[in-house]
Amino acid sequence: MTSPTQRPRTRIAFLYNHEAAHQVAHSASVITALLAQSPALDISILATSDVLIDAVKAICGSDIESRCRIIKLAVPAWHRPFLRAIDSIAPLSRVDYLRSNSALFASFDAIVVTERTSLLLQTIPACKHVKLIYISHGSGDRSIGFKTDIGRFDLILLSGEKLRQRFLDTGAVDDARIKIVGSIKIDSTADAPVSRQRYFQNDKPIVLYNPHLEPRLSSWYAFGTQVLDVFLGNPNFNLIFAPHVMLFQRRVQVSLESFTVKWRADLPQKYAHASNIHIDTGSAASADMTYTRIADIYLGDASSQVYEFLSAKLRPCIHINSHGAIWQNDPNYRFWNFGRVISTAAELPAALANAAHDHETYRVTQAEAINETFSVTDKRPSVRAALAIQDLLKP
């Protein structure tokens, strides 16, 4: 119990409100950094599933339960059948978790999130006093990552100067609210051991095919199986097919960004039996940088994972323009300047054959982009983020 002369402890929560765990690594290590630096803080972890809780424990350590409070959020039982039906198309449950647990959220002084849906808390009167802290869950170039509503957060933690400038260019984000801290995800996963031999028993080049789920931009809907067929008939390359973890979570993909709807077909079984193809449609390895670290060539379309791929080592990239984009000089497609851009699966064999030779043409462009995207100092990103949060919460 707090005595009359004691100041009440500042209560802060880390909120994980998603169907998959791919955003956890972007913020979880900040929890342990805060515990080490700020023992006076009362820290809670709020999550909507056991999968998310396990992902936090994997980064923070199994003893995290004894160091801070872990709360699994719930919604009323009668909501669940409706949510299951609607979530197959759009993630309504994320909104319901926010509204159904508003009293709990109101008990905190600050909440750390990696997504924008939580801005809904600002519309709930009981939560008006809660400071919302945003940690970007990707460092890519797509316009959706720079929405003006980000300016409503009390603190915005970014990986580098590129993101800061893009937000300032919107005219809706106050520079005083931005702190550059480096990549928390890269910092928390870069030292984990990885092994090529776990996936392939040879030294042939490994290609990571990482299509996005966004229905207008993703190459998967246009000719994804044609891409896999290239490798099915080409044993000179190994393929890791690891799409965005949400691509195979829903049968129907709906984009409010581009007002596009696409049906996602089943993956033919013939690929599962190919010795040079490894398929992962959503395990932890597809989001913890295992594949971006062991691959030799990145093959993608709209995912920011290309930046994670290049952060470990500059390597060849190939991007697929399946939607006829006029991408040159467009900042939303900056990452397509990292290698050859192809428009059909028929162009892929030649692009693969020339990837190593072509790479010298793109190396300088890659290096410049990585330096602008990921700030590196003598302090770890999780520590830099923790210090920025401490500054915000000073009485």
Secondary structure as GFF3:
##gff-version 3
##sequence-region A 1 395
A	DSSP	beta_strand	11	16	.	.	.	ID=ss1
A	DSSP	three_ten_helix	24	26	.	.	.	ID=ss2
A	DSSP	alpha_helix	28	37	.	.	.	ID=ss3
A	DSSP	beta_strand	42	47	.	.	.	ID=ss4
A	DSSP	alpha_helix	50	60	.	.	.	ID=ss5
A	DSSP	alpha_helix	64	67	.	.	.	ID=ss6
A	DSSP	beta_strand	69	72	.	.	.	ID=ss7
A	DSSP	three_ten_helix	77	79	.	.	.	ID=ss8
A	DSSP	alpha_helix	80	87	.	.	.	ID=ss9
A	DSSP	alpha_helix	92	100	.	.	.	ID=ss10
A	DSSP	alpha_helix	102	105	.	.	.	ID=ss11
A	DSSP	beta_strand	110	113	.	.	.	ID=ss12
A	DSSP	three_ten_helix	117	123	.	.	.	ID=ss13
A	DSSP	three_ten_helix	125	127	.	.	.	ID=ss14
A	DSSP	beta_strand	131	135	.	.	.	ID=ss15
A	DSSP	three_ten_helix	143	146	.	.	.	ID=ss16
A	DSSP	three_ten_helix	148	152	.	.	.	ID=ss17
A	DSSP	beta_strand	155	158	.	.	.	ID=ss18
A	DSSP	alpha_helix	161	169	.	.	.	ID=ss19
A	DSSP	three_ten_helix	175	177	.	.	.	ID=ss20
A	DSSP	beta_strand	178	180	.	.	.	ID=ss21
A	DSSP	alpha_helix	184	189	.	.	.	ID=ss22
A	DSSP	three_ten_helix	196	198	.	.	.	ID=ss23
A	DSSP	beta_strand	206	210	.	.	.	ID=ss24
A	DSSP	alpha_helix	220	232	.	.	.	ID=ss25
A	DSSP	beta_strand	238	241	.	.	.	ID=ss26
A	DSSP	beta_strand	252	255	.	.	.	ID=ss27
A	DSSP	beta_strand	260	263	.	.	.	ID=ss28
A	DSSP	three_ten_helix	269	271	.	.	.	ID=ss29
A	DSSP	beta_strand	277	279	.	.	.	ID=ss30
A	DSSP	three_ten_helix	284	286	.	.	.	ID=ss31
A	DSSP	alpha_helix	290	294	.	.	.	ID=ss32
A	DSSP	beta_strand	297	300	.	.	.	ID=ss33
A	DSSP	alpha_helix	305	312	.	.	.	ID=ss34
A	DSSP	beta_strand	317	320	.	.	.	ID=ss35
A	DSSP	three_ten_helix	331	338	.	.	.	ID=ss36
A	DSSP	beta_strand	340	342	.	.	.	ID=ss37
A	DSSP	three_ten_helix	345	347	.	.	.	ID=ss38
A	DSSP	alpha_helix	348	373	.	.	.	ID=ss39
A	DSSP	alpha_helix	381	393	.	.	.	ID=ss40
###
